[in-house]
Amino acid sequence: MIISSWNVRGMNGPLKQQEVLGFPSSYKVDCGVIIETHVKKDFSGFIHRKISKKYKLSTNYDMHSGGRLWVLWNPATVQVQVLDSGAQFLHCSLLHITSQQMVMVTFIYAFNRAVERMELWDTLRHLSTGIGLPWVCLGNFNVSLIADERIGCILYDREMQEFRDCLADCALSDHPYTGGVYTWHNKQVNSPKWAKLDRLLLNPTWFLQISSSTALSSGLFSKLRRLNEHLRAIHTTEFSGITKRVAAAKTGLSQRQTLLQADPLNPLLLEEEKTLIASYMKLKTAEMRILAQKAKVQHMQLSDANTKYFYASIAAKKCRNTVGLITDAQGRLCTGHAAVTQAF
């Protein structure tokens, strides 16, 4: 059973959507949370269908207009039920279908201000009193646990102590992990700042019943940034073998970020990471554009031919151009061809 957390820091751009699209299936995620999507509620259904048709979705739009947490799960492998929610958390039960192992999962995206996080700490205390099953809390807590988890940042001892008090009251502790320590940095070469804000916490029952669990911390996806300027021209010769070059650029970036975790203030590594991110974003954008152009060529080649593609295209276009429901002048919802026609 694989449970994941990813702070995407914005998911409206097509490049980030492309990254998210391949993530659940590639890593065989059974249930995971996507944090800080910046997607408005009206567009959430469209984006969800675009990135994953197989995974079901629960959000906390009802508790916060920003929909700060998206929980995706694979109904073929797990059954998920949302038991409680708030602006900073989604609390769920999760049943692994094959093993019939039931666990409790609380996905977290804490507010930036300490005074607002106090409500979350109280909620976790309340939840902990009624949990007898293995329990995992994971996500972005927006506060570090100890001073060593921050470099170049202002230390707020009181905030860290409040977090430590909460974890002690809930009997939650860090899961041992492999990978980098820091989950956020400000991308500044001259004044770099690093912090561990994301973590995975377990109760004693988890350690007793699921002793073989492992955790991996990776900062690659959280450090991608949206491309601000479009490429002026993409030449086939310049981007030959684009898919392999994208994969190589991604691997190189991941390796450089692994070195940065061991030496986070190294200006040379910081500058190299900045360059590698720009290179990766450029190649990935070019790959997406090339694939889009190939799709258009296929459409032009097949759309006028008497093929299944032609009829599928006609059906899809008809569906897009059909008005299925409309509100009339009296505010009544009209559905069906006759009712919609009369409303017009």
Buried (B, 14 or more C-beta within 10 A) or exposed (E): BBBBBBBBBBBEBBBBBBBBBEBBEEBEBBBBBBBBBBBEEEEBEEBBEBBBEEBBBBBBBEBBEBBBBBBBBBEEBBEBEBBEBBBBBBBBBBBBBEEEBEBBBBBBBBBEEBEEBBBBBEBBEEBBEEBEBBBBBBBBBBBBBEEEBBBBBEEEEEBBEBBEEBBEBBBBBEBEBEBBBBBBBEEEEEEBBBBBBBBBBBBEBBEEEBEEBEBEBBBBBBBBBEBEEEEEEBEEEEBEEBEEBBEEBBEBBBEBBBBBBEEBEBEEBBEBBBEBBEBBBBBBBBBBBBEEEEEEEEEEEBBEEEEEBBEEBEEEEEEEEEEEEBEEEEEEEBEEEEBBEEBE
